[in-house]
Amino acid sequence: PPLGIPLSTAEIAMYSGIILLLAAAAFFGYRYWKRRRARKAAGGEAEDRPARPAHIIALEQLAVLKEKKLWEQGRVKEFYSEITEIFRRYLENRYSMMALEETTDEILAGMRKLRFPDRLLGDTERILRRADLVKFAKGTPIVSEHEEMFSVVHDVVEKTKVAPMTPVPAAETSGGGHARS
């Protein structure tokens, strides 16, 4: 019978390189596809960010949601879905996170990377975990917790909003005649 020719080291390296290249291309292609899909779901490309500040949009949406009084109509799950969507969209618009597509743990990890203060991080975790219990574990919070959701989300948005920049007079920016070298 014919004898097999053993593979050389160069051939093994070539085939390994091709496999690694294909795996890397597949990985980066998947990540690109996932991000593009998330942007479309969020309402457009990253360049199409809202012209208004994220906190203004979030506070307006919270006011509209409060007027709906969904929990008083027995639509608790819908209420928690809407309030967390408002909050996640705020985080996405404010911090360029993929918050609408991420799990609670992924959002919290991203916020830790941004060095959120512990109090705000704790408030955010409480908001998201309670909503997860209602939406996925059919938890039933008490009425005071519904009102607390509004106040905590409102508080986090207020404390993390972008402060408007105030122009500095030209006399102060001249540096008092000091030259830098």
C-alpha positions as CSV (number, residue, x, y, z in Angstrom):
1,P,0.0,0.0,0.0
2,P,1.1,3.6,-0.5
3,L,3.0,5.1,2.4
4,G,1.7,8.3,4.0
5,I,4.0,11.4,3.9
6,P,4.4,12.9,7.4
7,L,3.5,16.6,7.8
8,S,6.4,19.0,8.1
9,T,6.6,21.6,10.8
10,A,6.0,24.4,8.3
11,E,2.8,22.7,7.1
12,I,1.5,22.3,10.7
13,A,2.3,26.0,11.4
14,M,0.5,27.0,8.2
15,Y,-2.7,25.0,9.0
16,S,-2.7,26.2,12.6
17,G,-2.3,29.8,11.4
18,I,-5.2,29.4,9.0
19,I,-7.4,27.9,11.8
20,L,-6.5,30.8,14.2
21,L,-7.1,33.4,11.5
22,L,-10.6,31.9,10.7
23,A,-11.5,31.8,14.4
24,A,-10.4,35.4,14.9
25,A,-12.4,36.5,11.9
26,A,-15.5,34.7,13.1
27,F,-15.1,36.2,16.6
28,F,-14.7,39.8,15.5
29,G,-17.4,39.3,12.9
30,Y,-19.8,38.1,15.6
31,R,-19.0,41.1,17.9
32,Y,-19.5,43.6,15.0
33,W,-22.8,42.0,14.1
34,K,-24.0,42.0,17.8
35,R,-23.1,45.7,18.3
36,R,-24.7,46.7,15.0
37,R,-27.9,44.9,15.9
38,A,-27.9,46.5,19.4
39,R,-27.5,50.0,17.9
40,K,-30.4,49.3,15.5
41,A,-32.6,48.1,18.3
42,A,-31.7,51.3,20.3
43,G,-32.9,53.5,17.4
44,G,-29.9,54.2,15.2
45,E,-26.2,54.4,14.9
46,A,-24.0,55.9,17.6
47,E,-23.7,59.1,15.7
48,D,-27.5,59.5,15.9
49,R,-27.4,60.1,19.6
50,P,-30.2,62.3,21.0
51,A,-29.5,66.0,20.6
52,R,-30.9,66.6,24.1
53,P,-29.0,65.5,27.2
54,A,-29.7,61.9,28.4
55,H,-30.9,63.0,31.8
56,I,-33.6,65.3,30.4
57,I,-35.0,62.5,28.2
58,A,-35.0,60.1,31.2
59,L,-36.7,62.5,33.6
60,E,-39.4,63.3,31.0
61,Q,-40.0,59.5,30.4
62,L,-40.1,58.9,34.2
63,A,-42.8,61.7,34.5
64,V,-44.9,60.1,31.8
65,L,-44.5,56.6,33.4
66,K,-45.5,58.0,36.8
67,E,-48.7,59.5,35.2
68,K,-49.6,56.1,33.8
69,K,-49.8,54.5,37.3
70,L,-49.4,51.0,35.9
71,W,-48.9,49.3,39.3
72,E,-52.2,50.8,40.5
73,Q,-53.9,49.0,37.5
74,G,-52.3,45.7,38.5
75,R,-49.7,45.9,35.6
76,V,-46.7,45.6,37.9
77,K,-44.5,43.6,35.5
78,E,-45.1,46.2,32.8
79,F,-44.3,49.0,35.2
80,Y,-41.0,47.4,36.1
81,S,-40.1,46.6,32.5
82,E,-40.7,50.3,31.5
83,I,-38.9,51.8,34.4
84,T,-35.8,49.7,33.9
85,E,-35.9,50.3,30.1
86,I,-35.9,54.1,30.8
87,F,-33.0,53.6,33.3
88,R,-31.0,51.3,31.0
89,R,-31.5,53.7,28.0
90,Y,-30.3,56.6,30.2
91,L,-27.2,54.6,31.1
92,E,-26.6,53.8,27.4
93,N,-27.0,57.4,26.2
94,R,-25.1,58.9,29.1
95,Y,-22.2,56.4,29.4
96,S,-22.2,54.8,25.9
97,M,-22.8,51.4,27.5
98,M,-24.8,48.6,25.8
99,A,-27.1,48.6,28.8
100,L,-30.2,47.6,26.9
101,E,-28.5,44.4,25.7
102,E,-26.6,43.6,28.9
103,T,-27.5,41.6,32.0
104,T,-27.7,43.3,35.4
105,D,-24.3,41.9,36.3
106,E,-22.7,43.2,33.1
107,I,-24.2,46.7,33.7
108,L,-22.9,46.7,37.3
109,A,-19.4,45.6,36.1
110,G,-19.4,48.4,33.6
111,M,-20.4,50.9,36.3
112,R,-17.6,49.6,38.5
113,K,-15.1,50.2,35.7
114,L,-16.5,53.8,35.4
115,R,-15.8,54.1,39.2
116,F,-19.3,54.9,40.3
117,P,-19.6,55.9,43.9
118,D,-20.6,53.0,46.1
119,R,-23.9,54.5,47.1
120,L,-25.0,55.0,43.5
121,L,-23.8,51.6,42.6
122,G,-25.8,50.1,45.4
123,D,-28.9,52.0,44.4
124,T,-28.5,50.9,40.8
125,E,-28.1,47.3,41.9
126,R,-31.2,47.5,44.1
127,I,-33.2,48.9,41.1
128,L,-32.1,46.3,38.6
129,R,-32.3,43.3,41.0
130,R,-35.8,44.2,42.2
131,A,-36.9,44.6,38.6
132,D,-35.3,41.2,37.7
133,L,-37.3,39.6,40.5
134,V,-40.6,41.0,39.3
135,K,-40.0,40.4,35.6
136,F,-38.4,37.0,35.7
137,A,-39.2,35.4,39.1
138,K,-42.7,36.7,39.3
139,G,-41.9,38.6,42.5
140,T,-44.5,40.9,44.0
141,P,-43.1,44.0,45.7
142,I,-45.2,46.0,48.1
143,V,-46.7,49.3,47.1
144,S,-44.1,51.5,48.8
145,E,-41.4,49.8,46.7
146,H,-43.1,51.0,43.5
147,E,-42.8,54.6,44.7
148,E,-39.3,54.0,45.9
149,M,-38.3,52.8,42.3
150,F,-39.3,56.3,41.0
151,S,-37.3,58.1,43.6
152,V,-34.2,56.0,43.4
153,V,-34.1,56.1,39.6
154,H,-34.7,59.8,39.7
155,D,-32.0,60.3,42.3
156,V,-29.4,58.2,40.3
157,V,-30.2,60.2,37.1
158,E,-29.9,63.5,38.9
159,K,-26.6,62.6,40.6
160,T,-25.0,61.3,37.4
161,K,-26.3,63.9,34.9
162,V,-23.8,66.0,32.9
163,A,-23.4,69.3,34.5
164,P,-23.6,72.2,32.1
165,M,-20.2,73.8,31.4
166,T,-19.9,77.5,32.2
167,P,-17.5,79.6,30.1
168,V,-14.4,81.0,31.9
169,P,-13.8,84.7,31.3
170,A,-10.8,85.4,29.1
171,A,-8.9,87.3,31.9
172,E,-8.8,84.1,34.0
173,T,-7.6,81.9,31.1
174,S,-4.7,84.1,30.2
175,G,-2.7,82.6,33.1
176,G,-1.7,86.0,34.6
177,G,1.2,86.5,32.3
178,H,2.9,83.2,33.1
179,A,4.5,81.5,30.2
180,R,4.9,77.7,30.0
181,S,8.0,76.2,28.7
